[in-house]
């Protein structure tokens, strides 16, 4: 087990590895009060970068405490392996996932393991088979995963769909399609009436490319492409990039100097202020590194 103290300003907070709707202020404060007893966060080392996979609340707590480093377990792997890890990790510790967060975990897991049976997926994630069945149907209808004629059970054996044990929970309610089903616990939720992954937006980064005539799962490189950054059609020059970035930074500075911003900043949540400060620190540190080149 590779556990080290890592600089906070060198960690990458990739939103695709965070299943949370938002950070919970109370949890951030509670972790800050019991900092010395907290376990290390989990970081995946991918292409020379440290991506936080487990411990977003602990990371926010470290920022509010003014710490510069955090104890982390470093795991070498791929982005796909990190996604697979985060979709299951909060079942066993930390702040329990909400209903909508569990739905996103099922979405991510099904994209990675669409050949698993509903029973196996439900047992792996600690959710109902009904939720798995609804999410699977939505992804199939959206042409995001194939409708496999056979599924792999928890015993590792492949069964035909007809041979899989039937569960009454897998009968979807009549009326709306699965993609339109309302989750009563999401109505009037903490941030919005519907989580962002319930619409046409995928929780994984999307890439616009020319149609190939193949379904996403028939393309050998579809996962690699889906997880890569969009490629611009015409790369700007470095001078154009720096000019644009300078304007954007100055816009942010102007916002902070606007009337009433200081008073509003004081009333913001501790974790939100911490994330803002972390971003500013990272930008300043990177600018200093570039200045010394």
Secondary structure, 3 states (H helix, E strand, C coil): CCEEEEEHHHEECCHHHCCCCCCCHHHHHHHHHCHHHCCCEEEEEECCEEEEEECHHHHHHHHHCCCCEEEEEEEECCHHHHHHHHHHHCCCCCCCCCHHHHHHHHHHHHHHCCCECHHHHHHHHCCCHHHHHHHHHHHHHCCCCCCCCEEECCCCCEEEHHHCCCCHHHCCCCCCCHHHCCCCCCCCCCCCCCCHHHCCCCCCCCCCCCCCCCCHHHCCCHHHHHCCCCCCCCCCCHHHHHHHHHHHHHHHHHHHCCCCHHHHHHCCCHHHHHHHHHHHHHHHHHHHHHHCC
